[in-house]
Amino acid sequence: MAATANNDMLTELLIAQMLEQDMRNLEDTRTAEQLQLGEALRTTALAAGRFPKRSQLTALGNSDQDVALELLSAEIMANKDAIIAQTLQHAEDSNIIASRQYAQKLAAAEKKCALDAEFARRLQQALDDGEDDIEMRDAEHVLGPNIIDEIMAGDLNDKGKGKHARPHKGKDREHLLPPPPYQEHIKKEEDSAPGLYPTCGICMEPFQATHSPVAAARSANSSARLQFGTYLPCPMSHAYCISCLNGYINSKLDPEGNGGPSQNAVVFPIRCPECPVTEWPEGIPDEVAERVMSEKGMVLWHHQKLLDSLPRHYCPNPRCSALVQLDEDSEDPQALCPSCNTVICVPCRVIWHDDLSCEEYQALPVDDRSPEDQKALQLIKAENWRRCPSCSFIVELTHGCNHITCRCKTEFCFKCGSLWDVRNKRCSREPSCDLWDDDMLLEERERQRERDREARQVRQARIGVAIAVPPPPAYAPRPVAHVHRPHVNNADLSWMDDPDVLCTRHWFTKEMISTLTCQYCDTKLNSLADLRYHLRHVRWHGVYACCGRFFKREVDYDRHLESPFTRLGTHQYGFQRDGRGA
């Protein structure tokens, strides 16, 4: 912003100078016109036989244009003077800001000197008292949070003005804080200032690390240029300034910005912004939150934590799914949803069953409890979806691994539905499922292709589009009673990535492998594994392969099998799949 303001003032000053130069050019032009007029009058007098008078500048008279030019010239001079004054004022403000920043840096270094001096005094006192376990202690354990907060939040302007430091209460009653002017040490601190302060992991700006940033920020000497921050007790001890850490926690507690807790989401634990979940699942503790958040923020913190500790129930009406508070201690088995007014059975967690008791309803098979449940279960099985074992929310896996984290923060295995072992990073089932299941994802892609093809056929039928496929030319092989097809394996196409088996000279096979496009139906695939799965499971066209080659028509495949000469010696790696839905 300061650089932009300087550029703006320099631009305005340049414009004022250019306007001033234009006004000077106009004045010179006017003077030249007056001289020319005087010369013309002199010439006229000589021609008339009169002796010319002494040459003087002849006034042309002040017209409206001349008056306007004079006013404009005066205004330009005034603007130029104002710009010069503004430039001087801006330079003065910059000097004041630089002096203030330098004073703040000196104040921070002075506080650190006072902290180091107190820490050294305590260590010396402990050595004098005969304590042997002080070598590995740090300043926080030796001094305590109260002394550190008092030193870091103290007003340095009180020193040297006749105000004496008050003694601490309790065990430190006899201790007086030492005066802080350590000029040589401060100079060393200034020379090494870039490495003195830690860097915030969010905004990447340096800050002053302290035990309680909130208490330090309440002081009048709290720097607006270099704010306070702290370290999280995570395994990596990540550091954050108070503004970024407050903003991160508030984004979790109040994502909508309405000043209230989140009713429909589980917030706690609030984890470190940089640590993985497996390394620090406990999250930010209460004592750290109290040191970085305001009193109003802590009220919201405890309110949200109380809500997360309560069991959450959702309306079983599929058109509502609102959060409902159920009184499990009440003798009334019914509850009413406040959003859709649906009557809920509290023990069964379903819409109220009029003709059945809770025991009779729970004795029914899951697929027979209601027509809606039966349709939903059929759809879940058809689409290969999975229910969360905690909240029964339906989850779909479109890409990624089998490790699923539900909206209720429950982690489970998508393949078998068992809970996920976060510590060991595997499924809790024995034996555990694989983290990645490529066949399941390839199957889902093949199902999506079938659904897209059926949708296209429906659209074409609605608009009356008929696709005419010309029949292949007739082929009349030698009359044989039966074509023997040896080595046909309908479940294996692993030779597709074997260069010793794959016949790359065959144009049909080469196009299919190089372009990853099924030459039978012109379907574009994502990978060789996807192409292999498509050829093994496609239902709307046939697939014929033998001896490392694919054949477009069945008649070509039969002709190949009739030939006694093959590139591999005998007919090997045969594969046949007849289309049933073409």
VEXDREN-2710 file (C-alpha; in Angstrom, 1 decimal):
% VEXDREN-2710
k/r/px/py/pz
1/MET/0.0/0.0/0.0
2/ALA/2.8/2.4/0.8
3/ALA/4.5/1.8/-2.5
4/THR/1.2/2.4/-4.3
5/ALA/0.7/5.7/-2.5
6/ASN/4.3/6.8/-3.4
7/ASN/3.7/6.0/-7.0
8/ASP/0.4/7.9/-7.0
9/MET/2.0/11.0/-5.5
10/LEU/5.0/10.9/-7.9
11/THR/2.5/10.6/-10.8
12/GLU/0.5/13.6/-9.6
13/LEU/3.7/15.6/-9.2
14/LEU/4.8/14.8/-12.7
15/ILE/1.4/15.8/-14.1
16/ALA/1.6/19.1/-12.1
17/GLN/5.1/19.8/-13.5
18/MET/4.0/19.1/-17.1
19/LEU/1.0/21.4/-16.7
20/GLU/3.3/24.1/-15.3
21/GLN/5.6/23.7/-18.3
22/ASP/2.5/24.1/-20.6
23/MET/1.6/27.3/-18.9
24/ARG/5.1/28.7/-19.3
25/ASN/4.9/27.9/-23.0
26/LEU/1.7/29.9/-23.2
27/GLU/3.3/32.8/-21.5
28/ASP/6.2/32.7/-23.9
29/THR/3.8/32.6/-26.8
30/ARG/1.9/35.6/-25.5
31/THR/5.2/37.6/-25.1
32/ALA/6.3/36.7/-28.6
33/GLU/2.9/37.9/-29.9
34/GLN/3.4/41.3/-28.1
35/LEU/6.9/41.7/-29.6
36/GLN/5.6/40.9/-33.1
37/LEU/2.8/43.5/-32.7
38/GLY/5.3/46.2/-31.6
39/GLU/7.5/45.4/-34.7
40/ALA/4.5/45.7/-36.9
41/LEU/3.5/49.1/-35.5
42/ARG/7.1/50.4/-36.0
43/THR/7.1/49.3/-39.6
44/THR/3.8/51.0/-40.2
45/ALA/5.1/54.3/-38.7
46/LEU/8.2/54.3/-40.9
47/ALA/6.1/53.7/-44.0
48/ALA/3.9/56.7/-43.1
49/GLY/6.8/59.0/-42.7
50/ARG/6.6/59.3/-39.0
51/PHE/9.5/58.7/-36.7
52/PRO/8.7/55.5/-34.6
53/LYS/8.4/55.8/-31.0
54/ARG/10.5/54.0/-28.6
55/SER/9.7/50.2/-28.9
56/GLN/7.8/48.9/-25.9
57/LEU/5.8/45.8/-25.3
58/THR/2.2/46.5/-26.4
59/ALA/-0.4/45.1/-24.1
60/LEU/-3.0/43.0/-26.0
61/GLY/-5.6/43.3/-23.3
62/ASN/-6.9/40.7/-20.9
63/SER/-9.5/38.5/-22.6
64/ASP/-11.6/35.8/-20.9
65/GLN/-9.2/33.2/-22.1
66/ASP/-6.3/35.1/-20.5
67/VAL/-8.1/35.3/-17.2
68/ALA/-8.9/31.6/-17.3
69/LEU/-5.2/30.8/-18.1
70/GLU/-4.1/32.8/-15.2
71/LEU/-6.5/31.1/-12.8
72/LEU/-5.4/27.7/-14.2
73/SER/-1.8/28.6/-13.6
74/ALA/-2.5/29.6/-10.0
75/GLU/-4.4/26.4/-9.4
76/ILE/-1.6/24.3/-10.9
77/MET/1.0/26.0/-8.6
78/ALA/-1.3/25.4/-5.6
79/ASN/-1.7/21.7/-6.5
80/LYS/2.0/21.3/-6.9
81/ASP/2.6/22.8/-3.5
82/ALA/0.0/20.5/-2.0
83/ILE/1.6/17.5/-3.6
84/ILE/5.0/18.5/-2.3
85/ALA/3.5/19.0/1.2
86/GLN/1.8/15.6/1.0
87/THR/5.1/13.9/0.0
88/LEU/6.9/15.4/2.9
89/GLN/4.0/14.3/5.2
90/HIS/4.2/10.8/3.8
91/ALA/7.9/10.6/4.3
92/GLU/7.4/11.8/7.9
93/ASP/4.7/9.1/8.5
94/SER/7.0/6.4/7.1
95/ASN/9.8/7.5/9.4
96/ILE/7.4/7.4/12.4
97/ILE/6.2/3.8/11.4
98/ALA/9.8/2.6/11.0
99/SER/10.7/4.1/14.4
100/ARG/7.7/2.4/16.0
101/GLN/8.6/-0.9/14.5
102/TYR/12.1/-0.5/15.7
103/ALA/10.9/0.3/19.2
104/GLN/8.6/-2.8/19.1
105/LYS/11.6/-4.9/18.1
106/LEU/13.6/-3.4/21.0
107/ALA/10.7/-4.1/23.4
108/ALA/10.5/-7.7/22.3
109/ALA/14.2/-8.2/22.7
110/GLU/14.1/-6.5/26.1
111/LYS/11.4/-8.8/27.3
112/LYS/13.4/-11.8/26.1
113/CYS/16.4/-10.5/28.0
114/ALA/14.3/-10.1/31.1
115/LEU/13.0/-13.7/30.7
116/ASP/16.5/-15.1/30.2
117/ALA/17.8/-13.2/33.2
118/GLU/15.0/-14.5/35.4
119/PHE/15.6/-18.0/34.0
120/ALA/19.3/-17.8/34.8
121/ARG/18.7/-16.4/38.2
122/ARG/16.4/-19.3/39.0
123/LEU/18.9/-21.9/37.7
124/GLN/21.7/-20.3/39.8
125/GLN/19.4/-20.4/42.9
126/ALA/18.6/-24.0/42.2
127/LEU/22.3/-24.8/41.9
128/ASP/23.0/-23.0/45.1
129/ASP/20.3/-24.9/46.9
130/GLY/21.8/-28.2/45.8
131/GLU/19.2/-29.4/43.3
132/ASP/20.6/-32.0/40.8
133/ASP/17.8/-32.4/38.3
134/ILE/17.8/-29.0/36.6
135/GLU/20.0/-29.7/33.6
136/MET/17.1/-30.7/31.3
137/ARG/14.5/-28.2/32.4
138/ASP/13.3/-25.4/30.2
139/ALA/12.1/-21.9/31.1
140/GLU/8.4/-22.9/31.1
141/HIS/9.0/-25.6/33.8
142/VAL/11.4/-23.5/35.9
143/LEU/9.5/-20.2/35.9
144/GLY/5.9/-21.4/35.5
145/PRO/3.2/-19.9/33.2
146/ASN/2.3/-17.0/35.6
147/ILE/5.9/-15.6/35.8
148/ILE/6.3/-15.9/32.0
149/ASP/3.0/-14.2/31.3
150/GLU/3.8/-11.4/33.7
151/ILE/7.2/-10.8/32.1
152/MET/6.0/-11.0/28.6
153/ALA/2.9/-8.9/29.2
154/GLY/4.6/-6.3/31.4
155/ASP/4.6/-2.6/30.5
156/LEU/8.2/-1.6/29.7
157/ASN/7.3/2.1/29.8
158/ASP/7.0/1.8/33.6
159/LYS/10.7/1.1/34.0
160/GLY/13.0/3.9/34.9
161/LYS/10.2/6.3/35.9
162/GLY/10.2/5.9/39.6
163/LYS/7.9/2.9/39.6
164/HIS/9.3/-0.2/41.3
165/ALA/8.4/-3.7/40.3
166/ARG/6.0/-5.3/42.8
167/PRO/7.1/-8.5/44.4
168/HIS/5.3/-11.7/43.4
169/LYS/3.0/-13.5/45.7
170/GLY/3.5/-16.9/47.2
171/LYS/6.9/-18.6/46.9
172/ASP/8.3/-15.7/44.9
173/ARG/7.4/-13.0/47.4
174/GLU/11.0/-11.8/47.8
175/HIS/11.8/-11.7/44.1
176/LEU/12.0/-8.4/42.3
177/LEU/12.2/-8.3/38.5
178/PRO/15.6/-7.1/37.2
179/PRO/15.8/-3.9/35.1
180/PRO/15.8/-4.9/31.4
181/PRO/18.4/-2.5/29.7
182/TYR/20.9/-5.0/28.3
183/GLN/22.2/-3.0/25.4
184/GLU/24.9/-5.3/24.1
185/HIS/22.5/-8.3/24.2
186/ILE/19.8/-6.4/22.4
187/LYS/22.2/-5.5/19.6
188/LYS/23.0/-9.2/19.2
189/GLU/19.3/-10.0/19.1
190/GLU/18.7/-7.4/16.4
191/ASP/21.5/-8.8/14.3
192/SER/19.9/-12.2/14.5
193/ALA/16.2/-11.1/14.4
194/PRO/15.1/-13.3/11.4
195/GLY/15.9/-16.5/13.3
196/LEU/14.6/-15.3/16.6
197/TYR/10.9/-15.7/16.0
198/PRO/9.0/-18.8/14.8
199/THR/6.9/-18.8/11.7
200/CYS/3.2/-19.5/11.6
201/GLY/2.3/-22.6/9.7
202/ILE/-0.8/-21.0/8.2
203/CYS/0.1/-17.4/7.2
204/MET/3.9/-18.1/7.1
205/GLU/4.5/-14.8/9.1
206/PRO/6.9/-14.6/12.1
207/PHE/5.4/-14.1/15.6
208/GLN/6.4/-13.9/19.2
209/ALA/6.0/-17.3/20.9
210/THR/4.6/-17.2/24.4
211/HIS/2.8/-19.5/26.8
212/SER/-0.5/-17.5/26.8
213/PRO/-0.9/-15.4/23.7
214/VAL/-4.3/-14.0/25.0
215/ALA/-2.7/-12.7/28.2
216/ALA/0.2/-11.2/26.3
217/ALA/-2.1/-9.6/23.8
218/ARG/-4.0/-7.8/26.5
219/SER/-1.0/-5.6/27.3
220/ALA/-0.7/-2.1/26.0
221/ASN/2.7/-3.1/24.5
222/SER/1.2/-5.9/22.4
223/SER/2.6/-5.3/18.9
224/ALA/0.3/-4.8/16.0
225/ARG/3.2/-5.5/13.7
226/LEU/4.5/-8.7/15.3
227/GLN/1.7/-10.6/17.1
228/PHE/1.9/-13.4/19.7
229/GLY/1.5/-17.1/19.1
230/THR/2.2/-20.5/20.6
231/TYR/3.2/-24.1/19.9
232/LEU/0.6/-26.9/19.7
233/PRO/1.4/-30.1/21.8
234/CYS/1.3/-32.2/18.7
235/PRO/4.2/-34.6/17.9
236/MET/5.7/-32.1/15.5
237/SER/5.1/-29.1/17.8
238/HIS/3.7/-26.9/15.0
239/ALA/3.6/-23.2/15.7
240/TYR/0.8/-20.8/14.9
241/CYS/0.1/-17.1/15.6
242/ILE/-3.0/-16.2/17.7
243/SER/-5.0/-14.8/14.7
244/CYS/-4.6/-17.9/12.5
245/LEU/-5.2/-20.4/15.3
246/ASN/-8.2/-18.5/16.4
247/GLY/-9.6/-18.3/12.9
248/TYR/-8.9/-22.1/12.3
249/ILE/-10.7/-23.1/15.5
250/ASN/-13.7/-20.7/14.9
251/SER/-14.0/-22.1/11.3
252/LYS/-14.6/-25.5/13.0
253/LEU/-16.9/-24.3/15.8
254/ASP/-18.9/-21.8/13.8
255/PRO/-18.6/-22.6/10.0
256/GLU/-21.7/-20.5/9.1
257/GLY/-20.6/-17.5/11.1
258/ASN/-23.9/-17.1/13.0
259/GLY/-22.2/-17.1/16.4
260/GLY/-23.7/-20.4/17.5
261/PRO/-22.6/-24.1/17.7
262/SER/-23.0/-26.5/14.8
263/GLN/-26.1/-28.6/15.4
264/ASN/-25.7/-31.1/12.5
265/ALA/-22.0/-31.9/12.5
266/VAL/-19.5/-33.4/14.9
267/VAL/-16.7/-31.0/15.4
268/PHE/-14.5/-32.5/18.1
269/PRO/-11.7/-33.4/18.2
270/ILE/-10.3/-30.3/16.4
271/ARG/-7.0/-31.6/15.0
272/CYS/-3.7/-29.9/14.1
273/PRO/-3.9/-28.2/10.7
274/GLU/-0.7/-30.0/9.6
275/CYS/-0.5/-33.3/11.5
276/PRO/-2.1/-36.4/9.9
277/VAL/-5.1/-37.9/11.8
278/THR/-3.1/-41.0/12.6
279/GLU/-0.3/-39.1/14.3
280/TRP/-2.4/-36.9/16.6
281/PRO/-6.0/-38.1/16.9
282/GLU/-6.6/-36.5/20.3
283/GLY/-6.8/-32.9/18.8
284/ILE/-6.3/-29.5/20.5
285/PRO/-6.9/-29.9/24.3
286/ASP/-8.9/-27.5/26.5
287/GLU/-5.9/-25.9/28.2
288/VAL/-4.4/-24.8/24.8
289/ALA/-7.7/-23.4/23.7
290/GLU/-7.9/-21.3/26.9
291/ARG/-4.6/-19.7/26.1
292/VAL/-5.5/-18.6/22.6
293/MET/-9.2/-18.0/22.6
294/SER/-11.3/-15.2/24.2
295/GLU/-13.9/-15.8/26.8
296/LYS/-16.7/-15.7/24.3
297/GLY/-14.9/-18.2/22.1
298/MET/-14.4/-20.6/25.1
299/VAL/-18.1/-20.4/25.8
300/LEU/-18.7/-21.6/22.2
301/TRP/-16.0/-24.2/22.6
302/HIS/-17.5/-25.8/25.7
303/HIS/-21.1/-25.6/24.2
304/GLN/-20.0/-27.4/21.1
305/LYS/-18.1/-30.0/23.1
306/LEU/-21.2/-30.7/25.2
307/LEU/-23.3/-31.1/22.0
308/ASP/-20.8/-33.5/20.6
309/SER/-20.9/-35.6/23.7
310/LEU/-24.6/-36.1/23.4
311/PRO/-25.9/-39.0/21.2
312/ARG/-27.2/-37.7/17.9
313/HIS/-30.4/-39.0/16.2
314/TYR/-31.8/-38.1/12.9
315/CYS/-35.4/-38.3/11.6
316/PRO/-36.0/-41.6/9.8
317/ASN/-38.2/-39.9/7.3
318/PRO/-36.1/-40.1/4.0
319/ARG/-37.5/-36.7/3.0
320/CYS/-36.5/-35.0/6.2
321/SER/-33.3/-36.4/8.0
322/ALA/-33.3/-33.5/10.5
323/LEU/-31.5/-33.7/13.8
324/VAL/-33.9/-34.9/16.5
325/GLN/-33.4/-34.9/20.3
326/LEU/-34.8/-38.2/21.7
327/ASP/-35.4/-38.7/25.4
328/GLU/-34.3/-42.3/25.9
329/ASP/-35.2/-42.3/29.6
330/SER/-38.8/-41.4/29.0
331/GLU/-41.4/-44.1/29.2
332/ASP/-43.1/-42.8/26.1
333/PRO/-41.7/-44.8/23.1
334/GLN/-42.9/-42.2/20.6
335/ALA/-41.3/-38.9/19.6
336/LEU/-42.2/-36.2/17.1
337/CYS/-39.9/-34.7/14.6
338/PRO/-40.0/-30.9/14.9
339/SER/-39.4/-30.5/11.1
340/CYS/-41.8/-32.8/9.4
341/ASN/-44.0/-33.9/12.3
342/THR/-43.2/-37.6/11.7
343/VAL/-43.9/-39.9/14.6
344/ILE/-40.7/-41.8/15.5
345/CYS/-40.3/-45.0/17.5
346/VAL/-37.5/-44.2/20.0
347/PRO/-36.3/-47.8/20.7
348/CYS/-36.3/-48.9/17.0
349/ARG/-35.2/-45.5/15.5
350/VAL/-37.7/-45.8/12.7
351/ILE/-41.0/-44.3/11.7
352/TRP/-43.7/-45.5/14.1
353/HIS/-45.1/-49.0/13.3
354/ASP/-48.8/-49.0/14.1
355/ASP/-49.7/-52.7/13.9
356/LEU/-46.5/-54.1/15.5
357/SER/-44.8/-53.8/18.9
358/CYS/-41.1/-53.0/19.1
359/GLU/-40.3/-56.7/19.8
360/GLU/-42.3/-57.9/16.9
361/TYR/-40.9/-55.3/14.6
362/GLN/-37.2/-56.0/15.5
363/ALA/-37.9/-59.8/15.1
364/LEU/-38.7/-59.2/11.4
365/PRO/-35.9/-59.6/8.8
366/VAL/-34.4/-56.3/7.8
367/ASP/-35.5/-56.8/4.2
368/ASP/-39.1/-57.3/5.2
369/ARG/-39.7/-54.5/7.6
370/SER/-41.1/-52.0/5.1
371/PRO/-41.5/-51.8/1.3
372/GLU/-39.3/-48.6/1.3
373/ASP/-36.5/-50.5/3.2
374/GLN/-36.7/-53.4/0.8
375/LYS/-36.4/-51.1/-2.2
376/ALA/-33.5/-49.2/-0.5
377/LEU/-31.6/-52.4/0.3
378/GLN/-32.1/-53.6/-3.3
379/LEU/-30.8/-50.3/-4.6
380/ILE/-27.8/-50.4/-2.2
381/LYS/-26.9/-53.9/-3.3
382/ALA/-27.3/-53.1/-7.0
383/GLU/-25.2/-49.9/-6.8
384/ASN/-22.6/-51.5/-4.5
385/TRP/-23.1/-49.0/-1.8
386/ARG/-22.3/-49.4/1.9
387/ARG/-24.0/-48.3/5.2
388/CYS/-22.0/-46.6/7.9
389/PRO/-21.9/-49.0/10.9
390/SER/-22.5/-46.1/13.3
391/CYS/-25.2/-43.8/11.8
392/SER/-26.4/-46.0/8.9
393/PHE/-25.7/-43.3/6.4
394/ILE/-25.3/-44.6/2.8
395/VAL/-21.8/-44.1/1.3
396/GLU/-20.7/-44.5/-2.3
397/LEU/-17.1/-45.1/-3.3
398/THR/-16.4/-43.6/-6.7
399/HIS/-12.6/-43.4/-6.4
400/GLY/-9.9/-43.9/-3.8
401/CYS/-9.2/-46.6/-1.2
402/ASN/-11.5/-48.7/1.0
403/HIS/-10.8/-46.5/4.1
404/ILE/-14.0/-44.4/4.5
405/THR/-14.6/-41.5/7.0
406/CYS/-18.4/-40.9/7.4
407/ARG/-19.9/-37.5/8.2
408/CYS/-20.3/-38.7/11.8
409/LYS/-16.5/-39.2/11.9
410/THR/-16.8/-43.0/12.0
411/GLU/-14.1/-44.7/10.1
412/PHE/-14.8/-48.1/8.5
413/CYS/-13.9/-50.4/5.7
414/PHE/-16.0/-50.0/2.5
415/LYS/-15.4/-53.6/1.3
416/CYS/-16.7/-55.4/4.4
417/GLY/-18.2/-52.7/6.6
418/SER/-16.0/-53.4/9.6
419/LEU/-14.6/-50.5/11.8
420/TRP/-11.2/-49.2/10.8
421/ASP/-8.2/-49.6/13.0
422/VAL/-6.7/-46.1/13.0
423/ARG/-3.6/-47.1/14.9
424/ASN/-2.7/-50.1/12.7
425/LYS/-4.1/-48.4/9.5
426/ARG/-6.0/-51.5/8.5
427/CYS/-9.5/-53.1/8.6
428/SER/-10.4/-54.6/12.0
429/ARG/-11.7/-57.7/10.4
430/GLU/-9.5/-60.9/10.5
431/PRO/-8.1/-61.4/8.0
432/SER/-8.2/-57.7/7.1
433/CYS/-9.3/-56.5/3.7
434/ASP/-6.9/-54.9/1.2
435/LEU/-6.6/-51.1/1.3
436/TRP/-7.1/-50.9/-2.4
437/ASP/-9.5/-52.9/-4.5
438/ASP/-9.1/-52.1/-8.1
439/ASP/-11.5/-54.7/-9.4
440/MET/-14.3/-53.1/-7.4
441/LEU/-13.7/-49.7/-8.9
442/LEU/-13.4/-51.2/-12.4
443/GLU/-16.7/-53.0/-11.9
444/GLU/-18.3/-49.7/-10.9
445/ARG/-17.0/-48.1/-14.1
446/GLU/-18.3/-51.0/-16.2
447/ARG/-21.8/-50.6/-14.6
448/GLN/-21.8/-46.9/-15.3
449/ARG/-21.0/-47.7/-19.0
450/GLU/-23.9/-50.1/-19.1
451/ARG/-26.2/-47.5/-17.5
452/ASP/-25.1/-44.8/-20.0
453/ARG/-25.6/-47.2/-22.9
454/GLU/-29.1/-48.1/-21.8
455/ALA/-30.0/-44.4/-21.3
456/ARG/-28.8/-43.7/-24.9
457/GLN/-30.9/-46.5/-26.2
458/VAL/-34.0/-45.1/-24.4
459/ARG/-33.4/-41.6/-25.8
460/GLN/-32.9/-42.9/-29.3
461/ALA/-36.1/-44.9/-29.0
462/ARG/-38.1/-41.8/-27.9
463/ILE/-37.0/-39.8/-30.9
464/GLY/-37.4/-42.7/-33.3
465/VAL/-33.7/-43.1/-34.2
466/ALA/-32.9/-46.5/-35.5
467/ILE/-29.3/-47.5/-35.8
468/ALA/-28.8/-49.9/-38.7
469/VAL/-25.8/-52.1/-38.4
470/PRO/-24.9/-53.8/-41.7
471/PRO/-24.4/-57.5/-41.4
472/PRO/-20.8/-58.8/-41.9
473/PRO/-20.1/-60.4/-45.3
474/ALA/-21.0/-64.0/-45.5
475/TYR/-18.3/-66.5/-45.0
476/ALA/-18.6/-70.1/-46.1
477/PRO/-15.8/-72.1/-44.6
478/ARG/-15.1/-75.7/-45.4
479/PRO/-18.0/-77.9/-44.0
480/VAL/-16.9/-79.1/-40.7
481/ALA/-19.0/-80.9/-38.1
482/HIS/-17.6/-79.0/-35.1
483/VAL/-14.9/-76.4/-34.5
484/HIS/-12.7/-77.5/-31.7
485/ARG/-11.7/-74.5/-29.5
486/PRO/-8.9/-75.6/-27.3
487/HIS/-7.4/-73.6/-24.3
488/VAL/-10.4/-71.3/-23.9
489/ASN/-10.1/-69.5/-20.6
490/ASN/-13.1/-67.2/-20.0
491/ALA/-11.6/-65.5/-16.9
492/ASP/-8.0/-64.5/-17.9
493/LEU/-6.5/-61.9/-20.3
494/SER/-3.3/-61.4/-18.4
495/TRP/-1.2/-61.8/-21.6
496/MET/-2.4/-58.4/-22.8
497/ASP/0.7/-56.7/-21.1
498/ASP/3.1/-59.6/-22.0
499/PRO/5.2/-58.5/-25.0
500/ASP/6.3/-62.1/-25.7
501/VAL/2.7/-63.1/-26.3
502/LEU/1.0/-60.0/-27.6
503/CYS/0.9/-59.8/-31.4
504/THR/1.5/-56.1/-32.2
505/ARG/1.6/-56.7/-36.0
506/HIS/-2.1/-57.5/-36.0
507/TRP/-3.9/-54.2/-36.7
508/PHE/-7.0/-54.9/-34.7
509/THR/-5.1/-55.9/-31.6
510/LYS/-2.6/-53.1/-32.0
511/GLU/-5.3/-50.4/-32.2
512/MET/-7.0/-51.8/-29.1
513/ILE/-3.9/-51.9/-27.0
514/SER/-2.2/-48.6/-28.2
515/THR/-5.3/-46.4/-28.0
516/LEU/-7.0/-48.1/-25.0
517/THR/-10.2/-48.3/-27.0
518/CYS/-12.4/-51.3/-27.3
519/GLN/-12.5/-51.9/-31.1
520/TYR/-15.8/-53.9/-30.7
521/CYS/-17.9/-51.0/-29.3
522/ASP/-15.5/-47.9/-29.6
523/THR/-15.6/-47.4/-25.8
524/LYS/-12.6/-45.3/-24.5
525/LEU/-11.0/-46.9/-21.4
526/ASN/-8.8/-45.3/-18.7
527/SER/-6.1/-47.9/-18.4
528/LEU/-5.0/-51.3/-19.6
529/ALA/-6.5/-52.9/-16.4
530/ASP/-9.8/-51.1/-17.2
531/LEU/-9.7/-52.4/-20.8
532/ARG/-9.0/-55.9/-19.6
533/TYR/-11.9/-55.8/-17.1
534/HIS/-14.2/-54.4/-19.8
535/LEU/-13.4/-57.2/-22.3
536/ARG/-13.9/-59.8/-19.6
537/HIS/-17.3/-58.6/-18.3
538/VAL/-18.9/-56.8/-21.3
539/ARG/-22.4/-58.1/-22.1
540/TRP/-23.5/-56.3/-25.2
541/HIS/-20.9/-57.7/-27.7
542/GLY/-18.7/-60.7/-28.0
543/VAL/-14.9/-61.0/-27.5
544/TYR/-12.7/-63.5/-29.3
545/ALA/-9.0/-63.9/-28.7
546/CYS/-6.3/-66.5/-29.3
547/CYS/-2.5/-66.7/-29.6
548/GLY/-2.1/-63.1/-28.4
549/ARG/-4.6/-61.6/-30.9
550/PHE/-8.1/-60.3/-30.8
551/PHE/-10.6/-61.1/-33.6
552/LYS/-13.4/-58.7/-34.6
553/ARG/-15.8/-61.4/-35.7
554/GLU/-16.5/-64.9/-34.5
555/VAL/-16.1/-66.3/-38.0
556/ASP/-12.6/-64.9/-38.1
557/TYR/-11.9/-66.6/-34.7
558/ASP/-13.2/-69.9/-36.0
559/ARG/-11.1/-69.6/-39.2
560/HIS/-8.0/-69.1/-37.0
561/LEU/-8.8/-72.2/-34.9
562/GLU/-9.1/-74.2/-38.1
563/SER/-5.6/-73.3/-39.1
564/PRO/-2.9/-75.7/-38.0
565/PHE/-0.2/-73.1/-38.3
566/THR/0.2/-70.6/-35.4
567/ARG/2.8/-68.2/-34.3
568/LEU/3.2/-69.9/-30.9
569/GLY/3.3/-73.4/-32.3
570/THR/-0.2/-74.4/-30.9
571/HIS/-3.4/-72.5/-30.1
572/GLN/-2.8/-70.9/-26.7
573/TYR/-4.4/-68.1/-24.6
574/GLY/-7.8/-68.6/-26.1
575/PHE/-10.7/-66.4/-24.8
576/GLN/-14.3/-66.3/-25.9
577/ARG/-17.2/-64.3/-24.6
578/ASP/-20.5/-64.2/-26.6
579/GLY/-22.5/-61.0/-26.3
580/ARG/-26.0/-61.4/-24.9
581/GLY/-27.3/-57.8/-24.7
582/ALA/-26.3/-56.4/-28.1
END
